[in-house]
Each structure stands twice: as C-alpha cells, then as structure tokens.
Amino acid sequence: MRRLRTGLLLFVLLLVFSPFITIESSAQTVNRDLPIRRASYWGGTGADSVNAVEVLPDSTLIIAGSAPNYGIGVPASRPLGQNGRGLIARYNDKGNQPLSAARLPNPVLDLEANASGNMVACGAFGVVVLPTDLSAPVWSRTDVGAVSRCALADDGTVAALGGGQVRVFNGAGADLGSWSPGGVVNDVAVGGSAAARVFEVGYTQATSTLQIAYVRGRNTSGSVQWTGWAFSASAVQTASLGADSRAERVSFGLDGNLYISGYTDGGNSIFGRDPQNINSTPPGTVLVKTDSYNNPFNISGAKALGWYGRFDPSDGELLKGQWLLTRLSDGKGNSVGIRAIEADANGEVFIVGEAYATLDRRNSRRVAGLRVGSYSGGEPFFLHISADFSQRLYWTTFALRGKTAGGSPATAIATRNGVWLMGANLSLGGGQRLITVLPRQATPGGGTQDGYWAVRTYTPTVLGLPNSE
C-alpha cells in the first residue's frame, strides 16, 4: 500500500509541476529558459553594428564593429593614428563597466583573441594586433589592402583574408606566406601544432548550376596538407548530391579541434557524406540526427539549410557533424543561416545566426524568464549544443514580447572561461526590438540599425541535465 500511495503521489506531483519542468527529451531542446547575465543595445544616433565579439583570458569582454557616434564612457585610443567609424570596446566580465576602447579608421569586420590576451582586428584599414588594454598596437599592416576575416594563433601567427587572397604573418607582422585559394573563399582560421596550421573554407562554382564546398589545411607557407569536400562535379552528380554547398565559417575551438559551418540548398548534399570520401556515409555516431530540426527530410524546394561539424585539424577527419533547419507550421523544413560558430574547452558548441521559420517549440522559449515575441523572418537565434551533439541545450530567439525581430541576425559568438558573449544587429525599420537584461543601454540609439549583445556565465553540461548558472 505504501508503494501504491508513493507512486500515486509522484504522479500527482508530476501533473501539478510538469509545466515548470524544463528537462525535455534528449531529441529536443533541453532548456526552455535561457539565463542571461546582461543583454543590451550598443550604438549611437547613426547606424551601428556588432561584427565581432571576444572573451579575453581575464574574462573581460570585447565588442567590436561600426559605431560612428557612440561613446562608451572611457577615452578611446587611436592605434592607427586616425579616428573613424571602427570601434573596439572592452568591458569587465559582467558587462557593466567599460575599461578601454580603440577607434579605427573603418569598421572592424572581424576580431579574434589568443591565450595571451592579444587580439587581431581587421577591416578596410588592413590588419592590426592590439594588447589587452587596447593601447599601442603590437604591430599593424596597413599595406595589405582591405581584410574581411582574420585569425590569431596562441604563438602570435596571424591569418588574414582579403580580395580572395590568404596572407599569413608571424608574431612581429612579417610575411610568412600568401596564396589565392581559388573559387570563393569565405573564412580563415589558424592554430594548432601540426603541419596544417592555416585553414580556409569556401566553395567553387563547379558548373553553372552546382556549387561545391571545400576546406583545406595548409602550412604557413601555403602548402596543402589535406583537403575536405572539393569533389569534382562529375563525382557529385554521379552520387546524386546536386544541392549547392558552401563552407562559410571556420574557427579553432578551445578544445583544439576545428569547427566549420556551412550552407546547402537541400538535403541531397555532400554534407551528408565523408568530406574525404564522397562514397562513404558517416555513421550515426558521427553525423548525428536526433529529431526533425537536425534531419533534412520533408523539404519543399530549395531551402537554405545549415550544417556544422568538428574536424581533426591535423588530417581533416570529420569527428562530428550535424544538420540544422527550421520548420514551417505544416512541418516542412525551411531555411536557417549560420553566421558564427565557436567551441569551448569541453567541446560544447555555440552557434548564432538568423532563422527563416520557427525553431523547436519556439513560442515556449524564454530569455531570462521573459517569453519571446512573435516570429518574423530573419530573426536572431542562439544555439548551444552538447559536446557529443546529442542535445540542443539551448535554442532561442531574442525577440521582445509584443514585438518582432525580423531582419536582425545574430552575427558573432565567443566563449572562454565558462563565459559566452554574442553579438547581433537589430534592424530598426519596422519597430523591431530585442529582450534586454540589466542593460547598459536600454533603448536603441537610432538610425537604421543598432548593435546588441548578450553575455552569460555557464557551467559545463552533464548530459541529460540542464545547463545552469
């Protein structure tokens, strides 16, 4: 009788409290409410943008982009001797106190820090390496033309992408190598101790109707050490994998692995095969599918699907991979765009971008206890994935309740020391708004666009249990 009563009591308690339980099936997003330490707008009266973020080794926060009429409350250095629209701002680990700032002649398009706290920034001004306090530059190269993407290794090596050319510099800014990868190159990364230290991703227009993704690992002088994807058009067509594919972002994770995200316009894509063998399909333990949001079925027509994976940087072996897509109200798969990908020292993965249909049970999502607003195409999303890719720990948008956030992609993500920081750009054309939490700036500054950032302190996840403050 005692066992029966205990079981009945447990059943009643589950009925009463089930709406508040946030642990869900491992095949779905685990947590409904994303805790946030702080979330704020970032910008003045003109059009502003957050293009890059970083968490430095001392856990201070870096936000960088374009902010022509914005002062953060501390004097800004001019490391290249000129004022301009580019701004790098450093805050304390809580995001409530500005520590230092640097003004650059043009918007900062990309930025990355290394284990020493130095950071590389790039834009139309070229490349500059700055110390933690954003004072006088370690070195700069303004003679290399406009640079759209840049990366910094722990030993000071810099890889820079501009004008379809990859250039590599040593820790003093001297040239190590340069090359033109061919096709369209989208991003670069640098790091590790193997022969392959510089990594490039992009795609080739193989035929008038077929784009094929590629990734290459090179040494610092440009010699190719390994290649992924880059299959011939005939091999792709023979395998009936005619969906366009592009590798778009690459980063060196704090766990020592390489992380790549990409785009494809359908499920019949080379992303479903071993990147080094088009005739081999990775096992389910490698290409992980758990539900309809990471399994590309029931898709009507060409849709922009996402894909991401973890690679061994020494030889290009795919260690883990996964699709990403949204779903329409009728259940059909729809588009999503990945703008940035990073991984922490435990291999947990962080992705941001824009969604063009609804996320997994979107309307039940909350940020800092606040229910998200209505859906609108191109809204920003944040995604946190367990190290084994079996669980989406968090997946949410940031639209303010009663408002939408369409056309406002999340653009940047960084993690270190159990802290993650994300950036986004809010379109102000139709009254869009985002959720703020203890904001330094509670309302948008004005113009057509305003920057936005959010920060959280987290602890590594035990699989099957929520990730919590």
Secondary structure, DSSP 8 states (H G I E B T S, - for coil): -HHHHHHHHHHHHHHHHGGG-----TTSBS-SEE--SEEEEE--SS--EEEEEEE-TTS-EEEEEE-TT---SS-EE-TTS---SEEEEEE-TTSSSEEEEEEESS---EEEE-TTS-EEEEETTEEEEE-TT--S-SEEE-SS---SEEEE-TTS-EEEEETTEEEEE-TTS-EEEEE---SEEEEEEE--SSS--EEEEEEEEEETTEEEEEEEEE-TT--EEEEEE---HHHHHHTT--S-EEEEEEEE-TTS-EEEEEEESSSSSGGGSBTTBTT----TTTB---STTSS--SB-S---EEEEEEE-TTT--EEEEEEE-EE-TTS-EE-EEEEEEEE-TT--EEEEEEESSB-TTGGG-EETTEE-----TTEEEEEEE-TTSS-EEEEEE-B-TTS--TT--EEEEEEETTEEEEEEEEE-TT---B--BS-SS-S--SSSEEEEEEEEE-----TTS----
